[in-house]
């Protein structure tokens, strides 16, 4: 078959690059906005001053078709994309109305790679393209208004029947658990201008609620599914299920859904939740599970959680430089979020411990000191305010500058001061 080389632009990439959802940064928008969608393999690369040109072999089309069997994708960023070569992919692309060349469409990227489950992506795109087909003229007319209005973010106004078909399909795609299709569908339903806030309770009950506990831990898919049901407490998983999900999350991972789960636990019977937290915090279990339990305690801001947290911090303080930093940080965050006079002496003792001494804990002593000071200052009673002022006048250098934000007249700074981990 004759080999032709045509310059093609991309609509989107979610495999080579990561980023926030924008118009086009989804399977839904790829199906709607792309002139063509093809499945194939990246087989070559040419490095240029403007970025990498990628040669893409066209094996089959999901939307539209062209005669060429290989195409050259013009650079869509200046990053090196050697990793793409040799990988199967699904690519959405379009053609410029200005010069009839195929090129990037206002920075939207849509390339889907094997780690996103191409089979599920293919299925999702096929279904969406089929829905779009009878309405293609309407869709094209609305997309053309982006240039007319000089607004690349304009999403369009579409017939009610098309909107409902899209919404139902996106809800159905959530069942493709563990794939980019499921994540993309949930993300669109949560954030996209066309769908945000439009999914009703009955649809959530039918399509989303049964899938919540089946979502993979530590994924955007789980996060967005939890956000979808967030406004419908009757659809939340039960307490047992939520604690099982909580135990699956890794607190220091790039993506953790512990915060979303903690939010759902806030409406569960409080005594039951606190009892379960106490079992986790005081039990002989792995650090990640304990850290997630402490995160829930931080979210609850309930003084009934303080005794277990205070006990844990006391135990960690006694270990000095051998303390578990993850648990120590988590405990200090709870005490900061739930200030109470019962924590005052404990925090004074913590600040005098080896964890807050430079010669004993050279890597994180200053971080631990700042966390302890702000947790103490948050108590905000006459005794603690006087102690913070005493520390301020006795301090020098960086310690004095930090304490300046903690004294009573600057107390508005106490809740907003950010402290970053110095070492994991």
Backbone torsions as a table, in degrees:
resi	resn	phi	psi	omega
1	UNK	NA	138.6	-175.5
2	UNK	-62.2	134.8	-178.7
3	UNK	-98.2	119.9	178.2
4	UNK	-120.9	148.6	178.1
5	UNK	-115.3	118.8	-178.0
6	UNK	-123.6	136.4	178.5
7	UNK	-77.1	119.5	179.7
8	UNK	-117.7	145.2	172.8
9	UNK	-102.8	162.8	-179.4
10	UNK	-98.7	155.0	166.1
11	UNK	-96.6	-42.4	-174.1
12	UNK	-156.4	156.6	170.6
13	UNK	-139.4	122.3	173.5
14	UNK	-114.1	-3.4	178.0
15	UNK	-93.0	-47.5	-177.3
16	UNK	-76.9	-27.8	-177.1
17	UNK	-133.0	157.2	177.9
18	UNK	-120.1	155.6	178.7
19	UNK	176.4	-179.5	179.7
20	UNK	-72.1	152.0	176.0
21	UNK	-65.2	128.8	173.1
22	UNK	-130.7	173.9	172.7
23	UNK	-56.0	125.9	-179.5
24	UNK	97.5	-21.6	-177.5
25	UNK	-87.7	60.0	179.8
26	UNK	-169.6	161.8	174.0
27	UNK	-62.1	-39.0	179.9
28	UNK	-57.4	-50.8	-177.9
29	UNK	-71.1	-32.5	176.0
30	UNK	-61.6	-44.0	179.0
31	UNK	-64.8	-37.2	-175.0
32	UNK	-80.5	-42.1	-169.1
33	UNK	-93.8	-23.1	-174.6
34	UNK	-75.3	141.0	170.2
35	UNK	-74.1	-34.3	-179.1
36	UNK	-141.0	147.2	171.6
37	UNK	-133.6	125.6	-176.3
38	UNK	-130.0	153.4	173.4
39	UNK	-111.2	135.8	-178.2
40	UNK	-175.6	-144.7	-177.1
41	UNK	-146.1	141.0	172.0
42	UNK	-76.6	123.9	-173.3
43	UNK	-122.3	-2.7	-179.7
44	UNK	-163.8	163.4	-177.5
45	UNK	-147.9	138.0	173.2
46	UNK	-125.7	121.2	-178.1
47	UNK	-84.6	130.6	178.6
48	UNK	-130.9	169.2	179.0
49	UNK	-61.8	-28.7	-179.2
50	UNK	-90.3	-1.3	-178.1
51	UNK	130.2	-173.7	-176.6
52	UNK	-90.7	130.6	168.1
53	UNK	-89.1	127.6	-178.9
54	UNK	-109.3	130.1	175.3
55	UNK	-89.1	126.9	-175.2
56	UNK	-120.3	122.1	176.4
57	UNK	-81.2	129.4	-178.4
58	UNK	-93.4	107.8	180.0
59	UNK	-91.8	-38.7	179.7
60	UNK	-159.0	159.4	-178.8
61	UNK	-112.6	137.9	173.1
62	UNK	-96.2	-31.4	178.3
63	UNK	-142.7	130.2	178.8
64	UNK	67.5	-173.5	175.9
65	UNK	-167.3	154.0	171.9
66	UNK	-137.5	163.6	-173.9
67	UNK	-75.7	-26.3	-175.5
68	UNK	-63.9	151.7	177.2
69	UNK	-103.5	-17.1	175.0
70	UNK	-139.1	147.3	178.2
71	UNK	-136.2	153.3	175.4
72	UNK	-104.1	122.8	-179.1
73	UNK	-91.6	119.3	-179.8
74	UNK	-62.6	153.0	-178.9
75	UNK	-54.0	135.4	177.7
76	UNK	-113.3	-7.5	170.1
77	UNK	-162.0	175.4	-177.7
78	UNK	-95.6	6.3	179.1
79	UNK	-75.3	155.8	173.3
80	UNK	-76.1	130.3	-177.3
81	UNK	-120.2	35.3	178.7
82	UNK	-56.6	-31.5	-176.9
83	UNK	-61.1	-22.6	-177.5
84	UNK	-72.7	-31.6	-173.2
85	UNK	-63.2	129.3	-178.0
86	UNK	91.8	-3.5	-178.3
87	UNK	-98.0	139.4	169.6
88	UNK	-69.8	152.2	-177.7
89	UNK	-160.4	162.3	165.9
90	UNK	-113.7	129.2	-175.1
91	UNK	-127.1	133.6	171.6
92	UNK	-102.8	135.3	179.0
93	UNK	-146.5	165.1	-178.0
94	UNK	-144.3	176.2	-177.6
95	UNK	-120.9	136.4	-180.0
96	UNK	-68.7	135.6	175.5
97	UNK	-78.1	-10.2	-177.0
98	UNK	-80.3	-52.7	-176.3
99	UNK	-124.0	8.8	176.3
100	UNK	66.5	15.9	176.6
101	UNK	-95.0	149.7	177.0
102	UNK	-84.1	125.3	-177.2
103	UNK	-159.3	175.7	178.9
104	UNK	-56.1	137.6	179.5
105	UNK	-103.9	104.8	-178.4
106	UNK	34.5	45.8	170.1
107	UNK	77.5	0.3	178.6
108	UNK	-79.4	138.7	-177.9
109	UNK	-122.2	137.9	173.0
110	UNK	-144.6	87.3	171.0
111	UNK	-121.3	131.9	179.8
112	UNK	-119.7	128.1	-172.1
113	UNK	-109.9	170.0	-174.3
114	UNK	-55.0	-33.5	-179.3
115	UNK	-68.1	-4.7	177.3
116	UNK	-103.7	10.0	178.5
117	UNK	65.6	82.1	-175.2
118	UNK	-61.8	-32.2	-179.5
119	UNK	-62.0	-45.6	178.8
120	UNK	-67.5	-39.6	177.7
121	UNK	-62.5	-42.0	178.7
122	UNK	-60.1	-47.5	179.7
123	UNK	-59.4	-46.5	-178.9
124	UNK	-62.3	-44.8	-179.9
125	UNK	-65.3	-42.2	178.7
126	UNK	-57.7	-44.9	-178.4
127	UNK	-64.8	-42.9	-179.1
128	UNK	-68.2	-41.1	178.3
129	UNK	-62.3	-39.1	178.7
130	UNK	-64.8	-39.2	177.0
131	UNK	-64.3	-39.4	-175.8
132	UNK	-70.9	-29.8	-169.4
133	UNK	-49.9	-49.8	-178.0
134	UNK	-68.0	-16.9	-175.9
135	UNK	-109.9	12.1	-170.7
136	UNK	-57.8	-38.2	179.5
137	UNK	-63.4	-41.0	178.6
138	UNK	-65.4	-44.6	-179.9
139	UNK	-61.1	-46.8	-179.2
140	UNK	-62.0	-39.4	179.7
141	UNK	-64.6	-39.8	178.8
142	UNK	-69.6	-39.6	178.6
143	UNK	-64.7	-33.7	179.7
144	UNK	-64.1	-23.8	-179.1
145	UNK	-69.7	-16.5	176.3
146	UNK	-60.0	-42.9	177.5
147	UNK	-72.0	-41.2	-179.0
148	UNK	-61.1	-43.4	-178.7
149	UNK	-87.6	-5.7	-174.0
150	UNK	53.3	45.3	-178.6
151	UNK	-136.5	93.4	-178.7
152	UNK	-65.0	-14.1	178.7
153	UNK	-91.0	0.1	179.9
154	UNK	-65.5	125.9	-175.7
155	UNK	-97.1	-23.9	177.6
156	UNK	105.3	168.0	174.4
157	UNK	-123.1	123.8	-171.0
158	UNK	-125.0	157.3	179.7
159	UNK	-57.9	147.3	-179.0
160	UNK	-57.7	-38.3	-179.0
161	UNK	-64.3	-38.9	178.2
162	UNK	-68.5	-43.3	178.7
163	UNK	-59.2	-43.1	-179.3
164	UNK	-67.9	-38.6	177.5
165	UNK	-64.2	-42.0	176.6
166	UNK	-61.4	-47.9	-176.4
167	UNK	-61.6	-44.2	-179.8
168	UNK	-63.9	-40.7	178.6
169	UNK	-65.7	-43.2	179.0
170	UNK	-62.9	-40.5	176.6
171	UNK	-63.1	-39.1	178.8
172	UNK	-66.0	-34.4	-177.7
173	UNK	-68.3	-18.0	176.6
174	UNK	-62.5	-22.2	178.6
175	UNK	-71.6	-11.3	179.4
176	UNK	-83.3	59.9	-171.5
177	UNK	-56.6	140.8	176.5
178	UNK	81.8	11.8	-178.5
179	UNK	-121.5	161.5	175.0
180	UNK	-65.5	-25.3	178.4
181	UNK	-62.8	-44.5	179.8
182	UNK	-66.9	-44.5	178.4
183	UNK	-61.4	-46.7	-177.6
184	UNK	-62.2	-42.7	-179.8
185	UNK	-62.7	-47.1	-179.7
186	UNK	-64.0	-40.1	-179.9
187	UNK	-63.9	-42.1	178.2
188	UNK	-62.8	-44.0	-178.6
189	UNK	-65.1	-28.8	179.2
190	UNK	-82.9	-41.9	-166.2
191	UNK	-113.3	-25.2	-171.5
192	UNK	-67.5	140.4	-178.1
193	UNK	-57.8	-32.2	-177.7
194	UNK	-75.3	-21.8	-170.7
195	UNK	-125.0	-14.8	-176.0
196	UNK	-54.1	122.9	177.4
197	UNK	75.3	12.8	-175.6
198	UNK	-104.2	-3.3	-178.4
199	UNK	-87.6	121.1	-176.1
200	UNK	-81.9	164.8	-179.0
201	UNK	-56.3	-39.9	-177.8
202	UNK	-67.0	-37.5	177.4
203	UNK	-69.2	-39.8	176.8
204	UNK	-62.2	-40.8	179.8
205	UNK	-66.0	-37.4	-177.0
206	UNK	-77.4	-43.8	-169.9
207	UNK	-104.0	-32.8	-169.0
208	UNK	-102.1	-49.9	-175.2
209	UNK	-52.6	-42.6	-179.8
210	UNK	-67.3	-14.2	-175.6
211	UNK	-97.2	-12.9	-169.9
212	UNK	-56.2	-51.7	-175.2
213	UNK	-73.5	-10.1	-178.6
214	UNK	-93.9	-6.5	-178.5
215	UNK	-71.2	145.3	179.5
216	UNK	-66.6	142.0	179.6
217	UNK	-69.2	154.0	175.4
218	UNK	63.0	33.7	-177.9
219	UNK	-128.2	155.6	172.8
220	UNK	-63.7	-30.5	178.1
221	UNK	-56.9	-50.0	179.5
222	UNK	-63.5	-42.1	-178.1
223	UNK	-59.9	-46.3	-177.3
224	UNK	-71.3	-34.3	176.7
225	UNK	-65.1	-41.0	176.9
226	UNK	-64.2	-37.5	177.6
227	UNK	-66.3	-34.9	179.9
228	UNK	-61.2	-40.5	-177.4
229	UNK	-91.7	1.9	-173.3
230	UNK	-57.1	-30.0	-177.4
231	UNK	-90.3	4.0	-176.8
232	UNK	-126.7	80.3	-177.0
233	UNK	-54.7	-29.3	-179.1
234	UNK	-66.2	-16.6	-178.6
235	UNK	-99.5	-1.0	-179.3
236	UNK	-64.0	146.9	169.7
237	UNK	-58.2	158.2	179.0
238	UNK	-72.8	172.2	-173.7
239	UNK	-60.4	-42.1	177.7
240	UNK	-57.9	-45.6	-178.4
241	UNK	-65.2	-40.5	180.0
242	UNK	-65.1	-39.6	178.4
243	UNK	-70.6	-31.4	174.1
244	UNK	-64.2	-45.2	177.8
245	UNK	-63.0	-40.2	179.3
246	UNK	-59.2	-41.1	-179.7
247	UNK	-67.9	-17.0	-179.4
248	UNK	-85.1	-16.6	-174.7
249	UNK	-85.1	146.0	177.3
250	UNK	-104.0	116.1	-170.4
251	UNK	-63.6	-29.0	-177.0
252	UNK	-101.4	10.4	-179.6
253	UNK	-75.5	164.7	-179.8
254	UNK	-60.9	-36.4	177.6
255	UNK	-124.7	118.8	174.9
256	UNK	-129.8	133.8	-179.8
257	UNK	-96.8	11.2	-178.4
258	UNK	-57.6	-36.8	179.9
259	UNK	-64.6	-42.5	178.1
260	UNK	-64.8	-41.8	-179.9
261	UNK	-65.8	-41.3	178.1
262	UNK	-59.7	-39.3	178.4
263	UNK	-61.3	-38.1	178.7
264	UNK	-71.7	-32.9	-179.9
265	UNK	-70.3	-18.5	-178.1
266	UNK	-61.6	-27.2	-177.4
267	UNK	-96.0	-3.1	177.9
268	UNK	-77.0	160.2	179.8
269	UNK	-50.6	119.2	-169.1
270	UNK	-63.0	-42.4	-179.0
271	UNK	-60.5	-42.0	179.4
272	UNK	-63.8	-44.2	-178.8
273	UNK	-63.5	-45.9	-178.8
274	UNK	-63.7	-39.8	177.9
275	UNK	-60.7	-42.9	178.6
276	UNK	-66.1	-39.2	177.5
277	UNK	-62.1	-41.7	179.8
278	UNK	-61.4	-40.3	178.0
279	UNK	-60.6	-40.9	-179.0
280	UNK	-73.3	-44.3	-175.5
281	UNK	-68.3	-36.7	-175.9
282	UNK	-96.2	-8.6	-176.3
283	UNK	-81.8	168.9	178.1
284	UNK	-88.9	76.8	-176.7
285	UNK	-130.9	171.4	-175.8
286	UNK	-66.9	150.7	-179.2
287	UNK	-54.2	-45.9	-177.7
288	UNK	-57.3	-39.1	-179.4
289	UNK	-67.7	-43.1	177.6
290	UNK	-62.8	-42.3	-178.9
291	UNK	-63.2	-39.0	176.9
292	UNK	-65.2	-38.7	177.6
293	UNK	-63.3	-40.5	177.6
294	UNK	-66.1	-34.5	176.8
295	UNK	-62.9	-40.5	176.7
296	UNK	-62.8	-42.6	178.1
297	UNK	-60.5	-40.6	177.0
298	UNK	-61.1	-39.7	-179.5
299	UNK	-69.8	-39.0	-177.7
300	UNK	-67.7	-35.2	-177.3
301	UNK	54.0	45.4	-175.9
302	UNK	-110.9	123.8	-176.2
303	UNK	-63.9	-18.0	178.6
304	UNK	-69.0	-14.2	177.3
305	UNK	-86.9	-11.7	-171.4
306	UNK	-64.3	-43.8	-178.3
307	UNK	-54.3	-42.0	-179.4
308	UNK	-67.8	-36.5	-179.0
309	UNK	-72.3	-42.2	178.3
310	UNK	-61.9	-40.1	177.8
311	UNK	-63.3	-41.7	179.5
312	UNK	-64.9	-43.6	-179.4
313	UNK	-64.8	-37.7	176.5
314	UNK	-59.6	-44.9	-179.4
315	UNK	-65.2	-41.2	179.8
316	UNK	-68.9	-38.4	178.4
317	UNK	-59.4	-37.8	-178.9
318	UNK	-66.3	-21.2	-179.3
319	UNK	-82.9	-11.3	178.8
320	UNK	60.2	-133.4	-177.5
321	UNK	-65.4	-13.2	178.5
322	UNK	-90.0	4.6	-179.1
323	UNK	-64.2	153.9	175.1
324	UNK	-79.2	110.4	-174.9
325	UNK	-64.4	-35.5	-179.9
326	UNK	-61.9	-45.8	-178.8
327	UNK	-71.7	-38.3	179.7
328	UNK	-62.5	-47.0	177.3
329	UNK	-59.0	-47.2	-176.9
330	UNK	-60.9	-40.6	179.7
331	UNK	-65.5	-43.0	179.9
332	UNK	-64.7	-34.7	177.2
333	UNK	-65.3	-38.0	177.4
334	UNK	-63.5	-45.3	-178.2
335	UNK	-66.3	-31.6	175.9
336	UNK	-70.5	-40.5	-178.3
337	UNK	-74.1	-24.9	-177.6
338	UNK	-126.7	69.9	-176.2
339	UNK	-65.6	136.7	-178.8
340	UNK	-157.4	144.0	-176.7
341	UNK	-60.5	-25.1	179.8
342	UNK	-66.0	-14.8	179.9
343	UNK	-94.3	-7.4	-170.2
344	UNK	-59.9	-55.8	-176.5
345	UNK	-65.9	-36.7	176.9
346	UNK	-57.0	-43.3	-178.4
347	UNK	-71.2	-35.4	174.2
348	UNK	-60.6	-44.6	179.2
349	UNK	-64.8	-38.8	178.9
350	UNK	-61.7	-43.3	-178.8
351	UNK	-66.8	-19.4	177.1
352	UNK	-94.7	-2.6	-176.8
353	UNK	-80.4	169.6	-179.4
354	UNK	-61.7	-25.4	179.3
355	UNK	-61.2	-24.4	-177.4
356	UNK	-109.7	22.0	177.8
357	UNK	-114.6	127.9	-174.4
358	UNK	-61.9	-38.1	-177.9
359	UNK	-74.1	-23.0	-178.9
360	UNK	-94.8	-30.0	-176.8
361	UNK	-138.4	68.8	-171.1
362	UNK	-63.1	-24.6	-174.7
363	UNK	-79.8	-38.3	-172.4
364	UNK	-131.2	13.7	-175.8
365	UNK	-59.4	-38.5	-175.9
366	UNK	-73.8	-37.7	174.7
367	UNK	-61.0	-48.7	-178.9
368	UNK	-61.8	-39.1	179.5
369	UNK	-62.3	-46.6	-179.6
370	UNK	-64.3	-40.0	178.5
371	UNK	-64.1	-40.8	179.6
372	UNK	-67.2	-41.7	-179.2
373	UNK	-63.2	-47.3	-176.1
374	UNK	-68.4	-35.2	176.8
375	UNK	-63.5	-39.8	178.2
376	UNK	-67.8	-45.9	-177.7
377	UNK	-62.9	-31.4	-178.5
378	UNK	-64.6	-20.6	179.5
379	UNK	-62.0	-38.0	166.2
380	UNK	55.9	51.0	170.6
381	UNK	-119.1	170.8	-176.1
382	UNK	-54.2	-39.2	-178.3
383	UNK	-67.7	-47.9	-178.2
384	UNK	-69.3	-36.3	178.7
385	UNK	-64.7	-38.3	177.7
386	UNK	-65.8	-40.1	179.6
387	UNK	-65.6	-42.5	178.8
388	UNK	-62.1	-40.5	177.9
389	UNK	-64.7	-40.0	177.5
390	UNK	-60.5	-45.4	178.0
391	UNK	-61.2	-40.7	-177.3
392	UNK	-60.9	-48.4	-176.8
393	UNK	-69.6	-24.6	-179.5
394	UNK	-87.2	-14.5	-172.5
395	UNK	-86.3	163.4	176.1
396	UNK	-135.5	162.1	172.4
397	UNK	59.0	-136.4	-175.0
398	UNK	-62.8	-35.7	-179.9
399	UNK	-63.3	-40.7	179.9
400	UNK	-67.5	-41.2	178.9
401	UNK	-61.7	-40.0	179.3
402	UNK	-67.5	-44.8	-177.7
403	UNK	-65.4	-23.1	177.6
404	UNK	-58.1	-35.0	179.3
405	UNK	-78.9	-9.4	-175.4
406	UNK	-100.7	-17.0	-178.3
407	UNK	-67.1	162.7	-167.3
408	UNK	-58.7	-40.1	-177.3
409	UNK	-70.0	-14.8	176.2
410	UNK	-111.8	26.1	-172.0
411	UNK	-64.2	-19.6	177.8
412	UNK	-64.3	-19.0	178.3
413	UNK	-78.2	-23.0	-172.3
414	UNK	-56.6	-45.9	-177.6
415	UNK	-73.4	-18.6	-170.6
416	UNK	-106.1	-9.0	179.1
417	UNK	-62.4	128.9	-179.7
418	UNK	-99.9	138.1	179.5
419	UNK	-127.7	123.0	-178.1
420	UNK	-100.6	150.8	177.0
421	UNK	-62.6	131.9	177.9
422	UNK	-90.8	-21.5	179.2
423	UNK	-165.8	140.1	177.9
424	UNK	-92.2	NA	NA
